[in-house]
Amino acid sequence: MTTTILDTPAVEDRTSSLPLRLMLAPAGTTPALLDGAWWPHSRDLTAELPALTAVLDPLWGRITHVTVNPTFWPVIPRKVPVDGHVVRIGWFKAEQDPHKLLLFSYTVGRWDLLVIPPETSPATAARLMTEAADPLGTRTASSLMDAAEQRRIAEEIELALVSVWDSEGGHEARLSTSRSPAQAVVAQIPDAPEGI
């Protein structure tokens, strides 16, 4: 995958009118490996970060820097204009989990969010958001994504097996074949002669 780094922020205002999909660990809980999860609508940091920082700035203090792993971000701008200030963007390929977004504030510190891919199904995203916001969570962003992928594969295999089972007659075929021989045997038993 090619990563593009822009020196200047985009002039066009592409902020999304879609609702922000974010779940954070409860305030005041012991820090876990993740502070929550963010499910962006796209892989466009310029379009997605303003809505995220608009929610997080009042909670965590002004977000000044964000880092990502370029594996899943096709374009990484150096700066993104947000409400009233600019957020600087950095990237680390080897050092940062590809499924994690790090946010930094001058006043409070650092937060780690799981980034759920935009194309994720709502059910899987809901499960991932809940797991990432668990204050007792001990799983990394990548381990959560790996587990979700394993669940998805298992569900696809199960659906394929059910489909094959149904196409071959499924439960009804088994019931009809198990009844037929028993009915045939009962029909072939002659009446016993008297006196035997």
URBELRA-V982746 format. One record per backbone hydrogen bond with DSSP energy under -0.5 kcal/mol. CO is the residue of the C=O (numbers start at 0). NH is the residue of the N-H. E is the energy in kcal/mol with one decimal. If there is no record, write none. Layout:
co: <CO,CO>
nh: <NH,NH>
e: <E,E>
//
This chain:
co: <3,3,5,11,19,20,22,25,34,35,36,37,37,42,43,43,44,46,47,48,49,50,51,52,54,55,56,61,63,64,65,66,67,67,68,69,71,73,74,74,75,77,79,81,81,84,85,86,87,89,91,96,98,100,101,102,103,103,108,110,110,111,111,112,113,113,116,120,121,122,123,124,125,126,127,128,130,133,136,139,140,141,142,143,144,145,146,147,148,149,150,151,152,153,154,155,156,157,158,159,160,161,162,163,164,165,168,168,169,170,171,172,173,174,175,176,177,178,179,180,181,182,183,184,185,187,192>
nh: <5,75,77,13,21,38,36,28,24,113,22,39,115,44,46,47,48,15,51,52,53,54,55,56,58,59,60,105,87,103,89,101,69,91,71,72,73,3,44,76,5,88,86,83,84,81,87,79,65,67,95,99,114,112,66,110,63,64,104,102,112,34,35,100,37,115,119,124,125,126,127,128,129,130,131,132,133,136,32,143,144,145,146,147,148,149,150,151,152,153,154,155,156,157,158,159,160,161,162,163,164,165,166,167,169,168,171,172,173,174,175,176,177,178,179,180,181,182,183,184,185,186,187,188,188,189,195>
e: <-0.5,-4.2,-2.2,-0.9,-0.8,-3.0,-2.8,-1.4,-2.4,-2.5,-2.5,-0.6,-2.7,-0.8,-0.5,-2.3,-2.5,-1.1,-1.4,-3.0,-1.8,-1.2,-2.2,-2.9,-0.6,-3.5,-1.8,-0.8,-2.7,-2.8,-2.8,-2.3,-0.5,-2.0,-0.9,-0.6,-0.6,-1.6,-0.5,-0.6,-0.9,-2.9,-2.6,-0.7,-1.1,-3.0,-0.5,-2.4,-2.4,-1.9,-0.6,-1.7,-3.1,-2.7,-2.2,-2.2,-2.7,-1.4,-2.7,-2.6,-0.5,-3.4,-0.5,-2.6,-3.1,-0.7,-2.0,-2.8,-2.5,-2.0,-2.6,-2.8,-2.1,-2.3,-2.6,-1.7,-0.9,-2.1,-1.0,-2.0,-2.1,-2.7,-2.2,-2.1,-2.2,-2.3,-2.2,-2.3,-2.4,-2.4,-2.6,-2.2,-2.4,-2.4,-2.5,-2.3,-2.5,-2.4,-2.3,-2.3,-2.7,-2.8,-2.4,-1.5,-2.4,-1.5,-0.7,-1.4,-1.5,-2.2,-2.4,-2.1,-2.0,-1.6,-1.8,-1.0,-0.6,-2.5,-2.4,-2.4,-2.1,-2.0,-1.2,-0.7,-0.7,-0.6,-1.4>
//
